[in-house]
Amino acid sequence: MTTRAAIFLGMIGILASAGCSLGQGEGEVKSDALVARDCWFDAYDLKPDFFAAVPYRSTLNIRVQRGTDLQEVSDGLTVSVDDVDAIREKLIDKPLSVTLSPGVLPPGTTPPPPPPEGQPAVGLALYLHRSCHNQNIVLYAVDGTVTFRSLFSGDPNEADAAEKYTDAEFDVRMGDPRDAPVGGPADAVPKEMQSRVTGFFRFYFERGQPGQPFP
């Protein structure tokens, strides 16, 4: 994994001082045929039981994970949202195209296209640090959509329960940007190295002191 990729996946821990949620929720992250180089070539079911969110200015980082261990030794899904207000005001219940963060570009690749006009960037990453502990495997969404039915306001002091609720579903194609052809866009992962991953997550933001997942 590149240094930039490590930074991207570590954002939630770095921003923990802004307030985080540590709570119960429900969700699903599944693939009928997950492809992870040198590690996984089979069906996959995350079975998440830990849900967290870290707001920072206009952004929100969501983690859906199995277990409460450190991210570096766990399997989980991260969702990054660039502009919470834009989604809450205009894009609830509308499928949003996923985009690959420029921060995870492997050497020799070019930046992927920006998000569609009028849509903030939304990115997904599936980390397999428990299942593939020797390979540091992270798969990124290179195609597909995320639909928010409800989204936490981003205010860590929010008192209204309805404003603290996040409900989303997704259907994306994931791959390892390192498999993209040299000289091409980083999201041009060959189809045979892509995996369809689907699921949902629902939980209330609950501010509290960071636990093990945020050292």
Summary of the structure (lengths in Angstrom):
residues: 215
radius of gyration: 16.1
end to end distance: 20.7
largest distance: 49.1
contacts: 721
relative contact order: 0.25
helix: 18%
strand: 41%
